[in-house]
Every structure is written in C-alpha cells, then in structure tokens.
Amino acid sequence: KSDDVVALWAGGVYDWLDPQVIVRAVKKFNNPKLKLVFMGLKHPNSDIPVMNAVKELRDLSNELSMTNNSVFFVEDWINYEERAQFLLSADFGVSAHKEHIETQFSFRTRLLDHFWTGLPTISTTGDALAEVIDSNKVGLTVQISDVDDWVNALSKMISDESLRKTFKANALNLSQNYTWNKVLEPLYKFIKTATPAADRLLMPDLLGERRF
C-alpha cells in the first residue's frame, strides 16, 4: 500500500544475528502500516547449509501469525546488481545482533549499503558502525535483545518523517567517507612512504643459514 512503511533487513540471516528481536518488536508495536522485509534468506553458496537462525525466524513469524502480513521473506538471494532497488524502496533499514565476540569485531557491509543509499538505520549497539550511526546522526541505536527499546525506536522512526529525512541526508553525506578512494588512501600513503625495517638487510644471511 502507498502508506506502508517498509523496514528492510538488507542481508542474510545468520546465527550470530538477532532478527527475532525485531519481529517481536513489530508484533508488540502492532502498527498495520509497518512491513518488515527480509532481503534474501537462501545463501548464494549452495555449499553453505541453512543456518538455524533462518528456521527459528520463520517459526517465530509463523507462530505469531505475521508471515505475509507484517513480515515478508524474499526467498532467493538478491543479485548484487538488484540490491540497490530494495534499499531505495525501503523507508529505513534494520540490523540486530546478539552479544557475541563477532559483534565486537564486526564491520557490517549491509550498514555501508544503508549509508550508500541514504537509508535511515535502526541498529543494535556493540559494534564499530553503531558508534558511527550515533555520532553522525544517520539513525537510531538500541540495546541488544531489548524488545521495548526496539518498539520505541520503530515508533520514533515511523512517526517522524522529518527525522527520517534528516537521517537520509546525513547518511548520504557519510557515505562519501567510505568510497574506495577514501578508504584506500592510508594504504596508498603507506605503500608510497614505507621503508624496510632496520633489520631487513640481515634477512638474506639469516635465510641463508636455514637453507640445506
């Protein structure tokens, strides 16, 4: 419907992520305009088995009578060339993860896609890009596994269109920080200015001693 508000999960569903908390929040929020779309459940690599998280997500959505009502699944993986259309058609993006060592060291490229297309974001805290979302005002962050915090964030994002527009503009500006010419600049400078370590001249002799 033209007045629907689409929240997009822009990537795969894996065991270290937590899409269930968003589904529970959408159920509790109970706004018929809100549609939660999962963009591609089937991994493009057929050698990778379906993760438990996918089945758990389906089961929860079915149990709560939300499938094809307020929760929608795109079964096959979206082609790389087509992903932009999904991102541009959504009103905001969502990403949730569990408290896990993967979270601490993650740098989620799905969130970079949010920035690239100016998609406002709701994401859980705990990783590097959550801090970027907060500091650059491109979306909202919520506590891990906190359904009520998600409900509040969904309510704010849906009810305040001007806030979404602000997040969108800020996200598009932020995306310029992640272009290849920007992110590769430190590496380029290092390569241009790097000098051998002081003990490098000794290496041929050291290696020679190990030859038989």
N, C-alpha and C positions, 0 to 999 in steps of 0.2 A: 504494500500500500504506500501511497505517496507520503503519508505522515508517519510511517515506520521509522524507527531509529535503529540503525544496524551497528552492532558491536562485533568486530571481526577478530577472531583468533587467527593470526596470519602465519601459520606454520604447522608443523607436525605436532602430534600428541605423544609425549614420551614419559617414561616412568618417573623422572625427576621433576616433572612439571605438575601443576595442580589445577587443571581445568575444572575439576569438580567443585571447587570453592566458588567459581564464578556461576556455574549452573545453579548451585544452591542459593546464591545471592539473587540471581534473576528470578528464581521461584519466590523467594521471600519478598522481593521488591514488588512483584505482581503488577507490572505495568504492561498492558497489552501492546503498546507501541514498540516495546523493546524486543529486538530479534538478535539472538546470539548465533553467529555463523562460524563454524569450524572449517577452515580452508584446507582440505586435503588430509584424509585420515590414512590412506594407503601409501606407504613409503615407496618411493620410486625404485629403490633397490630391492628386487624380489628375494634376495638372499637374506635380508634382514627380517626376522619374524615379527609378527604383530605384537606390540608391547601390551602388557597387562593394563596399562592406563587407558588404552583405547576401549577395551571391553568394559572396564569399570565406568568410563564416561558414558558409553552407550546405555549400560544397565541403569545408571543413575537417571539419565534423561528419560528413559522409558518408564522407570519406576515412578517418576514424578509427573508422568504424562505430559512431557514437554517436547518430545521429538516431533518435528514438523509442525509445531505450534509456536513455540518461542525459541526452540533450539533446532538448528539445521546443520546437517553434516554434508560436506562435499566429499564424496567417497574417494574419488581418484585424486592423485596428486596434481595440483595445478601446474601447467607448464610455466617455465621461467618467464617466457615472453608474455604470458597472460596474467601474471600475478598483479601487475600494476592496476589493471581494471578493477580487481577486487578491492584493492587498497583505496583507490579513488572513489569507489562507490559506497564505501562504508562511512559512517559518521564518526566513529572512533575505534581505536584498536585496544585489545586487552591481552595481557600476558600475566600468568601466575605461575609461581614455582614454589617448591617445598623448601624447608630449611635443610640444606644439604651442602656438602662441600662443593658440588658442581655449581651451586648458586654463587658462592663466594668468588669463584674464579671465572665465572661466565661473562661473555660479551655477546649478547644475543643479537644476531644479524636481523632477526624479524623486527626488532625495535629500530634498527637502522632503516629498514623499509618504511616504518611509520614516519620517521623524520623525512625521508626522501620524498614521500608523497604528501607531506603536511597533515598526517593523520594524528589527531589528538590521542593521547595514550592514558590508559589506566594500567599500572603495573605494580606488582608486589615489590617491597623493599628487599635489600640484601645483596644486590649486585651493583657493578660499576655504573650501568646505564640508568638504574633507578635514581642514583645521585644526579646524573646528567638531566634526567626528566625534571627533577625538583629544581635544580639550580638554574635551568634555562626556561622554566615555566612552559613546558610543552605538554603537560598533562598532570595527572594525579597519581600519587603512590599510596599504597595501603599495606597494612601489616600482613605478614604471612599467615595464611589459614584463617583469616578473620572475616567471617561472612558479613557481619554487621558493618565492618569498615568498607567492604565491597558494596554493600547496599547504599551506604552514604555517598560513595564515590559515583556510583551509577546514577543516583538521584541528581547529584550536582551536575554531572556531565549532560544528562538528558534535559534538565530543566533550564539550563543556562546556555543558550545558543551563542551569546556574545562571548562567553568564556571559551567555548569550542573554537570560535573564530580567532580569538587571541592565541590559543594553543596552536592552531593551524599555522598562523603567521610566524610564530616563534619556531615551530618545528621546521618550516621551510628555510628559515634563516640558519638554524642549527645544522641542517643537512649539509651546508656548504663546508662545515668543518670535517666532513667525512668523505669528501671526494678523494680520488686516488692521488691527485697532485698534492693535496694537503697531507694525507696520512703517510705518504711515502717520502715527504720532504726530509724528516730526520734521518731516515735510512740513506737517502741520497747524499746528504751532507756528510754522514759518517764515512760513506764509501769514498767521497772526494777528498776527505781530510785524514783518513785513517793512516797510521804509520805502524810498522811492525813493532812488536813488543821488544823490549831491551834484550831479552834472552833468545830472540829469534835467530840471531847469527850463529848460536851454538847448536841449533837444531840439526843441521846436516851431520855433524860429528856424533851427536847423541843417537841419531837414527842409524848412522853407520855402525855404531857399536852393537846394534841389535841385529844386524844382518848376518846371515850364515852362509 
